[in-house]
Amino acid sequence: MSNDGTVKLKGKTYFTVARRVADFRATHPIADGWGLITKIVHMDDTAILFRAAVVNPAGAEVAVGFAEEQRSNRGVNSTSALENAETSAIGRALAAAGLGGDGAYASADELINALSQQRQPRPSPRPARDTVGSLEWAYSALEVVGLNSRAVDAYIASHKGWGDFKGWENGARRQFVKDVSKGQHPDLYTPEQS
């Protein structure tokens, strides 16, 4: 990593979250009313999901990012999974606002963390309940962006062939939440009112 908060990898330049925040604050100061708001969407003994939003002086969210971290017994997530998830969510929200380097959505911090995790030997899988993507998790995550379960169910029911949201697999519900958070399904998405 260079001193200017960038990392070059496979021909692309990635900015650290610290660099993204500094660039954002240089052009969008707190004194002018710009903000970065974070919120825990889900947290249990295995995973943490954070939501971050860039808020303009009028209080409207102009960009949103989500990040999930799995708790572990080694590495940074053994002691700082919550902080790691929050930092990544902020970096992704700033990328959605256009502060990402060579069009890179992932931050340098995320890449370094991912590469470090890939190098470490994997422990044998332990049974864990799969709460991320569950119906309760999905409704809770969508509520964060201003959607209630009835609106979600009605929207899904209006699409022929989509079936019942309750019958979806966890991975499909999780992907739907990610898509909504990225602004897909604009006729459904309503930003949270501040």
DABELFEN-V98067 format. One line per field, one symbol per residue. phi: phi as a letter, one per 20 degrees, with the letter a starting at -180 (. if undefined). A space follows every 10 residues. Layout:
phi: ???
//
This chain:
phi: .efemccebl ndddeffgff ffffffdcfg genfbcdcbf ebbbfdbccd cccedegene fdacbdbcce fbdbmfffcc ffffffffff gfffffeodc nfmeefegff fffffffffe fefffdfbfe efofgfffff ffffendeff ffffffffdg nfmegfeffg ffffffffff fenflffdfc gfee
//
